């Protein structure tokens, strides 16, 4: 498998975030009460991006069950408090407040998406309770206006990293000199991915078109690009629109390679596009059985198949790793109180997860490897490991 490396600089996107009133860093967060360690799950279990949330819930649930069967953490069982944010940022904000103030959880996993995660920052900061987003990749989740968010962490790599990977993959692996971009202009996730790609790609952007989340008909955009001179199409966006773009492009006879980020990493992409149309499609992934990042991959895959009778996805793996990151932080600090978990996550080092071996950097982003996955007729047929 071809490997390539590169240097990249962190991109700090400006984002609005309300000031932390009340508890904040001095409030101390929640403490363990009773016979269990309560952790919250703030996930997109219904609504537009529920495929991500439900996939992560499966991984989270498996991890909690495994940990409890093995004796729990620090002599106590984990108690998972599940809540649905309905794929709505406002609801995610309410869920964060409810989990921390009413349920008194000591830590939260989720939301899955960048916008929803950013919406929870003021409430999580006010409560002084740490949160891990398994898949919120927007750079400005953990750093806002050059200030590191004390209680916010992630298990995934960020958008800057993905954009650089994909630009280099287009140049080095696909030998692309001219690229068309079709991006979601309504998503911080997609906007960040577009900027990072354009900043890195040394070739020419032959055409840049945009769409809005929820769009269904891409015929006009595809007609504009059909006869242009280009070598690949880059689609920064989520599976719902990307699947339709792939389907409609292939049906129009556009057979160029298509690149995307981790938003492609759900089986619904193939369902929407139709397996026969999903060839020469490449995307950044957090996990692959073809390129196992650690020796944890095989036992995870076996356990997941046994429980759910299906192959695990990257989002399953990220949810799973998030819970084990919390476990490691608790054990490192010999405490399951919020303030100690926060400190444990900030100093997490050489954690061996399914999605890679990771150390948390000063900006609360894990330093870890990634994989560029290739699909042929909807099936994963290649995996190129990428190290930072």
DRENSEDO-72519 format. One record per residue (C-alpha): x, z, y. Coordinates in steps of 0.1 Angstrom, whole numbers, plus 5000, padded with zeros to 4 digits. Each point is the difference from the previous one (the first is absolute). Last residue first. Example, Ala and Ser with C-alpha at 12.3 -4.5 7.8 and 13.67 -1.06 7.14 Angstrom:
513750714989;498650074966;
// end
This chain:
500550965129;499849874964;497949714989;499149934964;498749654992;497050004977;498649684984;497049894979;497250235011;496849844990;497449845023;500749644989;503750065008;500850315021;503450115014;500850355009;502650105027;501150364991;500950295022;502850275000;499850345016;500850205031;496850195005;498750015036;499650345017;501949895031;503250204991;500149834966;498350124968;502049934969;498649774973;500549884965;497549734994;496349924996;499650214968;501750295017;503450174999;500450225031;503749975011;499450225031;496850145016;501150195031;497049915021;497750034970;501350364993;499650105037;496449885000;499450174966;501350325016;497749995030;497049924978;500450284975;500949904965;503350194998;503250004980;501549775027;501349744976;497150064976;497449935027;501849695012;500349874964;496350054994;499149835032;502249704990;498350014966;496649955017;501249715021;501649834970;496749974982;498349855031;502949755004;499849914963;496349925000;500549805032;502849804983;497649914972;499650154966;499049794970;496750094984;498450244975;499550285026;501550314984;502249844973;501149725023;501050255027;502050214975;501849704987;500849865034;501250335013;502250054969;501649665006;500550035038;501750345001;503349854989;500449875036;499549695021;498549804971;500349625008;497649834976;497850314999;499649965037;499650245029;499950025038;499249645005;500849735026;498149684994;500549654985;497449744992;501349684983;496850004979;496850185008;497549715000;499350004962;499450375002;497149985024;500650095036;497550305000;500850134966;503749945005;500150215032;497650254983;502950094976;501750185029;503549965015;499349745027;500050275026;503550064989;501349725021;499349624998;501749674994;498449674989;501949714985;498649665010;497249844979;497549915027;497549774981;496950115019;499050214970;503450175001;499550105036;496450124995;501050234971;503250135017;498150075033;497250174981;502450234981;501950085033;496750105017;499150264974;503650084989;501250145033;502149835027;503349845009;499649654986;503349805000;499749634991;503049814986;502149685005;498649845031;499349655015;496450005011;497349814981;497950294989;500750235029;497049935023;497649944970;501050354987;499050175032;496649825001;499350064963;500750375002;496450124994;499550364990;501150215030;499650384994;503350105015;500749765029;502049684998;503249865016;502049684999;503849955006;501549654995;503449864991;501850335003;503549874998;502950144980;502050325005;497350244989;500950355010;498150075033;497149784988;499650204968;500150335018;497549895025;497649874974;500250314979;499350225030;496949795009;498850014964;500050384997;498750055035;497049804989;497649785021;502449715004;500049924963;502749744995;500449644989;503749925005;501449654992;503749984990;502749745006;503550034985;499150144966;502750024974;497550184977;502550274989;502350045030;497849905029;496650114988;501550314983;501850095032;496849985020;498150194973;502550294999;500250035038;496250025003;499850254972;502650245015;498349985034;496750074984;501050334984;501150114965;497650214980;499750374993;499250105035;500350305022;498150165029;500250375009;502849995027;499149675016;503449875011;499949925038;501349665012;496549925015;498450084966;502250024969;498550064965;497049775002;501649775026;501949804973;496749884985;500450024962;497150234990;500449984962;500250344984;499250195032;501550354997;498550275021;501350345011;497850275015;500750145034;496350015008;500549845034;502449754985;497649904973;497249975026;502149795024;501549784972;496749914983;499449675019;503549894991;499250024963;496849805005;501849725018;502849994975;498049984968;500150234969;498750325016;501550204984;501450294981;499350345018;501950334999;499250375000;496349964997;497850255019;496749844989;498350065034;502849965026;502549774982;497749794979;497349985026;502349905028;501649724979;496649884989;498849975036;503049795009;499649784970;496349955010;501149885033;502549764985;497449854976;500949884965;497250234987;502150325006;499250124965;501050364991;501650154969;501250364999;502750024972;500850344986;503650044988;500650274974;502150305008;503350134985;502349855026;498449664994;497749934970;500750084964;500749664984;496349924997;499650085037;502849755009;498649734978;496450045013;501250005036;502149694994;497149814983;497650095028;502449885027;500649674982;496349934995;499350115036;502749755012;498149714983;496750135015;501550005035;501549664998;496949834985;497950185026;501349785028;496749885015;497950304992;500050274973;502750234986;502349965030;501850334995;500750355014;501150204970;500650375005;502350244983;498950354989;502550214982;498150224975;499550364991;498950135034;501349915034;503149795008;500849995037;498749765026;502049885030;502550225019;498449975034;503349965019;500349634991;496549935012;497250264999;498249935032;500349665015;502249724987;499949735026;498049694992;501849704985;500349665016;502449764983;503249845011;501849834971;503450144990;501949734982;502750144978;503149784997;500949804969;503249954981;499949774970;500149984963;499449734974;499250024963;499349704977;498750104966;
// end
